[in-house]
Amino acid sequence: MKVNPTEFDWTPSTANTDGTPLAMGEITGYEIGIRPASGIPGSYPLSVPIADPAATKEALTAAYAAGLAVLKDGDYQSAIRTVGPVDSAFTAESDASAFSIVTPLPVPQAPTGFTLA
């Protein structure tokens, strides 16, 4: 399980569920759903909308990172779907889409003025 993920990847859709190719404008963006691992599978109380279907992976990763910034420490599950005039189903949840948020403990500064007395 990834801890404090900063990147993600997926393969964009190229066809509809009936096998026909996607037409121009069918995908207007993506939505990443995030839920606590202890929550109901397939329910995503936090979603990260990505309104540009042609956005670079870097821009999408930045949107994802912003969504993760509001999460408390814990284990989570995530999925992605296409958004358009008709939204797709979310991808299946798997170990590859599970992650943990862990806030690192602050590191104290080293003492100063150390000398032998």
C-alpha positions in Angstrom: 0.0 0.0 0.0 1.4 3.4 -0.9 1.9 5.9 1.8 1.3 9.6 1.1 1.0 9.1 -2.6 1.9 12.0 -4.9 1.3 10.5 -8.3 -1.2 8.3 -10.1 -1.7 6.8 -13.5 -4.5 5.3 -15.6 -5.3 4.4 -19.2 -8.0 6.7 -20.7 -11.1 5.1 -22.2 -11.3 4.8 -25.9 -14.7 3.1 -26.3 -18.2 3.0 -24.8 -19.4 -0.1 -22.9 -21.1 -1.3 -26.1 -17.8 -1.3 -27.9 -18.4 1.7 -30.1 -15.6 4.3 -30.2 -15.9 7.4 -28.1 -17.2 10.4 -30.0 -15.7 13.9 -29.6 -17.0 15.5 -26.4 -18.1 12.3 -24.7 -15.4 12.7 -22.1 -15.4 16.2 -20.5 -13.1 15.3 -17.6 -12.5 12.8 -14.9 -13.5 12.3 -11.2 -11.3 10.6 -8.6 -13.4 9.1 -5.8 -11.8 8.6 -2.3 -13.2 6.9 0.7 -11.9 5.6 4.0 -10.9 1.9 3.7 -13.5 1.2 6.5 -16.3 2.8 4.5 -18.7 1.3 2.1 -17.1 -0.1 -1.1 -18.0 2.0 -4.1 -19.1 5.1 -2.1 -16.9 8.1 -2.3 -17.6 10.9 0.1 -14.6 12.9 -1.3 -14.3 13.4 -5.0 -11.7 15.3 -7.0 -13.2 16.7 -10.2 -10.8 17.2 -13.1 -12.6 19.3 -15.7 -10.1 19.0 -18.6 -10.0 15.7 -20.5 -6.8 16.8 -22.3 -5.0 17.9 -19.1 -1.5 16.6 -18.6 -0.8 13.9 -16.0 1.1 16.6 -14.0 -2.0 18.8 -13.8 -4.1 15.8 -12.9 -1.6 14.8 -10.2 -1.7 18.3 -8.8 -5.5 18.2 -8.5 -5.2 14.8 -6.8 -2.6 16.0 -4.4 -4.9 19.0 -3.5 -7.7 16.5 -2.7 -5.5 14.4 -0.5 -4.4 17.4 1.5 -7.8 17.5 3.3 -7.5 13.9 4.5 -6.7 12.8 8.0 -4.2 10.0 8.8 -5.7 6.7 7.9 -6.2 4.1 5.1 -8.1 5.0 2.0 -9.4 3.4 -1.2 -9.7 5.3 -4.5 -11.1 4.9 -8.0 -11.5 7.0 -11.2 -14.3 7.5 -13.7 -14.8 9.5 -16.9 -17.2 12.4 -16.7 -19.3 13.7 -19.6 -22.9 13.9 -20.7 -23.1 10.4 -19.3 -20.6 9.4 -16.5 -18.9 6.0 -16.6 -18.8 3.7 -13.6 -15.8 4.1 -11.2 -12.9 1.7 -11.8 -12.8 -1.4 -9.6 -11.0 -0.9 -6.3 -7.9 -2.9 -5.8 -4.6 -3.0 -3.8 -3.2 -0.7 -6.5 -5.7 2.0 -5.6 -5.4 1.7 -1.8 -3.2 4.2 0.1 -2.4 5.5 3.5 -2.0 9.1 4.8 0.6 9.4 7.5 1.5 12.8 8.9 5.2 12.8 9.7 6.2 13.7 13.2 8.1 17.1 13.4 11.8 16.8 13.7 13.3 18.9 16.4 16.3 21.1 15.7 19.6 20.0 17.1 20.8 21.8 20.2 23.2 24.7 19.8 26.2 26.0 21.7 27.5 22.6 22.7 30.9 22.8 24.5 32.8 20.8 27.1 32.5 22.4 30.5 
